[in-house]
Amino acid sequence: MRRWMEENEYASITQMRGSMSQINSADPGAFERAQYMRALTTYRPTSL
């Protein structure tokens, strides 16, 4: 992972996470919809 980060000019995990945040998205609405769809498709109910 460290090599990939260096190749893609990320100084830290925090910087990488920040660049993928909704705030930094070119289309925040599309980002939000994608996250919603991801939640719907990956949800797995758990029993109590």
C-alpha beads as a LAMMPS data file, in Angstrom:
LAMMPS data file: protein, C-alpha beads

48 atoms
47 bonds

1 atom types
1 bond types

-500.0 500.0 xlo xhi
-500.0 500.0 ylo yhi
-500.0 500.0 zlo zhi

Masses

1 110.0

Atoms # bond

1 1 1 0.000 0.000 0.000
2 1 1 2.835 2.340 0.810
3 1 1 4.228 1.961 -2.709
4 1 1 0.812 2.658 -4.266
5 1 1 0.425 5.766 -2.107
6 1 1 3.849 7.024 -3.166
7 1 1 3.099 6.345 -6.835
8 1 1 -0.173 8.270 -6.510
9 1 1 1.385 11.076 -4.470
10 1 1 -0.451 10.490 -1.200
11 1 1 1.503 11.519 1.880
12 1 1 -0.843 9.811 4.345
13 1 1 -3.938 7.654 4.747
14 1 1 -5.738 10.755 6.008
15 1 1 -4.970 12.605 2.779
16 1 1 -6.186 9.652 0.722
17 1 1 -9.418 9.394 2.708
18 1 1 -9.977 13.128 2.439
19 1 1 -9.609 13.106 -1.330
20 1 1 -12.378 10.511 -1.515
21 1 1 -14.798 12.401 0.718
22 1 1 -18.138 13.832 -0.339
23 1 1 -16.900 17.374 0.276
24 1 1 -14.161 16.959 -2.335
25 1 1 -16.429 15.274 -4.856
26 1 1 -17.134 17.071 -8.137
27 1 1 -20.796 16.009 -7.785
28 1 1 -21.740 15.541 -4.108
29 1 1 -25.231 14.337 -5.044
30 1 1 -23.838 11.547 -7.198
31 1 1 -21.434 10.621 -4.407
32 1 1 -24.322 10.389 -1.941
33 1 1 -26.412 8.257 -4.319
34 1 1 -23.486 5.916 -4.902
35 1 1 -22.996 5.477 -1.162
36 1 1 -26.721 4.789 -0.719
37 1 1 -26.663 2.177 -3.478
38 1 1 -23.596 0.602 -1.913
39 1 1 -25.380 0.401 1.435
40 1 1 -28.402 -1.253 -0.186
41 1 1 -26.369 -3.816 -2.085
42 1 1 -24.023 -4.759 0.751
43 1 1 -26.502 -4.796 3.651
44 1 1 -26.609 -8.085 5.489
45 1 1 -29.183 -8.447 8.258
46 1 1 -27.903 -9.887 11.491
47 1 1 -29.887 -11.810 14.030
48 1 1 -30.003 -10.603 17.601

Bonds

1 1 1 2
2 1 2 3
3 1 3 4
4 1 4 5
5 1 5 6
6 1 6 7
7 1 7 8
8 1 8 9
9 1 9 10
10 1 10 11
11 1 11 12
12 1 12 13
13 1 13 14
14 1 14 15
15 1 15 16
16 1 16 17
17 1 17 18
18 1 18 19
19 1 19 20
20 1 20 21
21 1 21 22
22 1 22 23
23 1 23 24
24 1 24 25
25 1 25 26
26 1 26 27
27 1 27 28
28 1 28 29
29 1 29 30
30 1 30 31
31 1 31 32
32 1 32 33
33 1 33 34
34 1 34 35
35 1 35 36
36 1 36 37
37 1 37 38
38 1 38 39
39 1 39 40
40 1 40 41
41 1 41 42
42 1 42 43
43 1 43 44
44 1 44 45
45 1 45 46
46 1 46 47
47 1 47 48
